[in-house]
């Protein structure tokens, strides 16, 4: 499951690479998303939808953190 999550995270990063949000640290993002995998319930939704949502939210959190550190 970890490798599938990593692939999905890199796909999301690739989609947002031309925006500022795509410039977050990929290793930190992967660790954040992997830390949420114990919340995943396959009976309540699809794998891709759940982890894509978690990835996008985590990207925003890391982006805001990065912007705050730069200011």
C-alpha positions as CSV (number, residue, x, y, z in Angstrom):
1,X,0.0,0.0,0.0
2,X,2.9,2.4,0.7
3,X,4.2,2.2,-2.8
4,X,0.8,2.9,-4.3
5,X,0.4,5.9,-2.0
6,X,3.9,7.2,-3.1
7,X,2.9,6.9,-6.7
8,X,-0.3,8.8,-6.1
9,X,1.5,11.5,-4.2
10,X,4.0,12.0,-7.1
11,X,1.1,12.1,-9.6
12,X,-0.5,14.9,-7.5
13,X,2.8,16.8,-7.3
14,X,3.1,16.5,-11.1
15,X,-0.3,18.0,-11.6
16,X,0.5,21.0,-9.4
17,X,4.1,21.4,-10.4
18,X,3.5,24.7,-12.2
19,X,1.8,26.3,-9.2
20,X,3.5,27.3,-6.0
21,X,1.9,24.5,-4.1
22,X,3.8,22.0,-6.2
23,X,7.1,23.2,-4.8
24,X,6.7,21.6,-1.4
25,X,9.1,19.0,-0.1
26,X,8.1,15.7,-1.6
27,X,9.6,13.6,1.2
28,X,7.8,15.5,3.9
29,X,4.6,15.3,1.9
30,X,4.9,11.5,1.5
31,X,5.5,11.1,5.2
32,X,2.5,13.2,6.0
33,X,0.2,11.2,3.7
34,X,1.6,7.9,5.0
35,X,0.9,9.0,8.5
36,X,-2.8,9.2,7.7
37,X,-3.1,5.7,6.1
38,X,-4.5,4.1,9.3
39,X,-7.6,6.3,8.8
40,X,-8.4,4.8,5.4
41,X,-11.5,2.6,5.4
42,X,-12.0,0.8,2.0
43,X,-15.7,0.3,2.8
44,X,-16.3,4.1,2.8
45,X,-14.6,5.2,-0.3
46,X,-12.0,4.6,-3.0
47,X,-8.3,4.5,-2.4
48,X,-7.5,7.1,-5.1
49,X,-10.1,9.6,-3.9
50,X,-9.2,9.3,-0.3
51,X,-5.5,9.6,-0.7
52,X,-5.7,12.3,-3.4
53,X,-7.7,14.4,-1.0
54,X,-5.3,13.8,1.8
55,X,-2.4,14.7,-0.5
56,X,-3.9,17.9,-1.7
57,X,-4.8,19.0,1.8
58,X,-1.3,18.2,3.0
59,X,0.2,20.1,0.1
60,X,-1.7,23.2,1.1
61,X,-0.6,22.8,4.8
62,X,3.1,22.4,3.8
63,X,2.8,25.3,1.3
64,X,1.4,27.6,4.0
65,X,4.2,26.4,6.4
66,X,6.8,27.1,3.7
67,X,5.4,30.6,3.0
68,X,5.3,31.4,6.7
69,X,9.0,30.3,7.2
70,X,10.0,32.5,4.2
71,X,8.4,35.7,5.7
